[in-house]
């Protein structure tokens, strides 16, 4: 299966599995979606880690960040709204925490893992 030209079915499957892993709060299950060389950019990185660039690089660092997030938001639950298909990417639009809507654009590598994320948030 090539991930350069995802089908809508592949994108939907990725998004549903990703969301289920987050809603399970199982960190190992969540981390299975990400490549070792992940680059993750989010305003929440600034809030939780006081990292001015909002950027995390590498799977180990991302694991630490996600662990902190799961601790801070023990009732975290995401609700999927829409999945957008792109070239080598998927944007997952969902209800997030704190009455926020989120859109995460995820670049997918040739192994089907998330290699880069740009996270965006707006009030409901």
ABEGO torsion letter per residue (X at the ends): XBAABBBAAAAAAAAAAAAAAAAAGBAAAAAAABBAABBBBBAAAAAAAGBAAGBBBEAAAAAAAAAAAAAABAABBBBBABBBBBBGBBBBBBBBBGGBBBBBBBBBBAAGBBABBBBBBBBX
